Every structure is written in structure tokens, then in C-alpha cells.
């Protein structure tokens, strides 16, 4: 999918962002069309979108932990699938386990 169409020949073009060029919203940027070889200007408009997700662990429920896919594996941690909270595997392994009868863990 192209970023824009050339205002002269309507060719589909991608904006050249070499070295971060073209991202400043306060400037007019120049680019040459690779088809008709005419130079045109464009302005940049950056937009943000957000996608909400439930995170019951932030409202009193336990974290839904899963081991991270980390290499080397000895650096893996347990990460919550909902909120991203991370903790060492040792601490996470003890969550939800009952203490032995009559003894301390």
C-alpha cells in the first residue's frame, strides 16, 4: 500500500523517510516523483489509535502468568498476558501452591 499519490501524475508513492526525514509535522517536506520526476511538497499528520483490553489483574484478580520466550532461556521470566507485569520464575512458581499440611513453605 502506497503512502500517497503524486499530485502531478497520480502515481502511487512511498514517502522517503531516510534518516527520519518527513516526520516533523510543522514542516513542508519535498520529494521527487520517481515516475514523472517532478518535485512536490507534502505535510505530515501523525495520528494515534488505541485498543483497550481487559486487565482483570489490575482490579483484584491474579495475574495470568506465562513464561517469556527468551534466549538464552535462563533469562526467561514470568509475564502477565493481560498487563505485562513481569517477575522472576522462582517467585511465580510459588503462586497458587498450597503450603504443605502443618508446615511452612
C-alpha positions as CSV (number, residue, x, y, z in Angstrom):
1,X,0.0,0.0,0.0
2,X,1.4,3.4,-1.0
3,X,1.7,6.3,1.3
4,X,0.5,8.9,-1.2
5,X,-0.3,9.7,-4.8
6,X,1.8,12.1,-6.8
7,X,-0.1,15.3,-7.2
8,X,1.1,15.6,-10.8
9,X,0.8,12.1,-12.4
10,X,-1.2,10.3,-9.6
11,X,1.4,7.6,-9.3
12,X,1.4,5.7,-6.0
13,X,4.5,6.6,-4.0
14,X,6.0,5.8,-0.6
15,X,7.4,8.7,1.4
16,X,11.2,8.5,1.8
17,X,11.9,8.7,5.5
18,X,15.7,8.3,5.2
19,X,17.3,9.4,8.5
20,X,13.9,10.4,9.9
21,X,13.1,12.9,7.2
22,X,9.5,13.7,6.7
23,X,8.2,13.1,10.2
24,X,8.1,16.7,11.5
25,X,4.5,17.9,11.4
26,X,5.5,21.6,11.4
27,X,7.4,21.5,8.1
28,X,6.7,21.2,4.4
29,X,8.7,18.3,3.0
30,X,9.9,17.8,-0.6
31,X,10.0,14.7,-2.6
32,X,10.6,13.9,-6.2
33,X,8.2,11.5,-8.0
34,X,10.1,8.6,-9.4
35,X,7.7,8.3,-12.4
36,X,7.2,11.9,-13.7
37,X,10.3,13.3,-12.0
38,X,8.5,16.4,-10.7
39,X,9.1,17.6,-7.2
40,X,6.2,18.2,-4.9
41,X,5.7,19.1,-1.2
42,X,3.8,17.2,1.5
43,X,2.9,17.8,5.1
44,X,2.8,15.1,7.8
45,X,-0.1,14.3,10.1
46,X,0.7,11.8,12.8
47,X,-2.3,10.1,14.4
48,X,-2.5,7.7,17.4
49,X,-5.1,5.0,17.8
50,X,-5.7,3.0,21.0
51,X,-7.1,-0.5,21.6
52,X,-8.4,-1.3,25.0
53,X,-8.2,-4.7,26.6
54,X,-9.4,-6.1,29.9
55,X,-6.8,-6.5,32.6
56,X,-8.6,-8.1,35.5
57,X,-5.4,-8.4,37.4
58,X,-5.4,-4.6,37.8
59,X,-8.8,-5.0,39.5
60,X,-8.0,-7.6,42.1
61,X,-7.8,-10.9,40.1
62,X,-4.5,-12.8,39.9
63,X,-2.1,-12.2,37.1
64,X,-2.3,-14.8,34.2
65,X,1.4,-15.6,34.0
66,X,3.2,-17.3,31.2
67,X,6.9,-18.0,30.8
68,X,8.5,-15.5,28.3
69,X,10.1,-16.8,25.1
70,X,13.6,-15.5,25.9
71,X,17.0,-16.6,24.6
72,X,19.1,-17.7,26.4
73,X,16.4,-19.4,28.3
74,X,18.0,-18.8,31.8
75,X,16.9,-15.1,31.4
76,X,13.2,-16.1,30.9
77,X,10.7,-14.5,33.3
78,X,7.0,-14.9,34.0
79,X,4.9,-12.3,32.3
80,X,1.2,-11.5,32.7
81,X,-0.7,-12.0,29.5
82,X,-3.0,-9.1,30.4
83,X,-1.0,-6.2,31.9
84,X,2.7,-7.1,31.1
85,X,3.8,-7.4,34.7
86,X,6.9,-9.5,35.0
87,X,8.5,-11.4,37.8
88,X,11.3,-14.0,38.2
89,X,10.2,-17.6,37.5
90,X,11.0,-18.7,41.1
91,X,8.5,-16.2,42.6
92,X,5.9,-17.0,40.1
93,X,6.2,-20.8,40.6
94,X,5.1,-20.5,44.2
95,X,1.9,-18.5,43.3
96,X,-1.2,-20.6,43.9
97,X,0.5,-23.5,45.5
98,X,-0.8,-24.6,48.9
99,X,1.5,-24.9,51.8
100,X,2.3,-28.4,53.0
101,X,0.0,-29.6,55.8
102,X,1.2,-28.4,59.1
103,X,4.3,-26.7,57.8
104,X,5.8,-23.5,56.4
105,X,6.9,-23.2,52.8
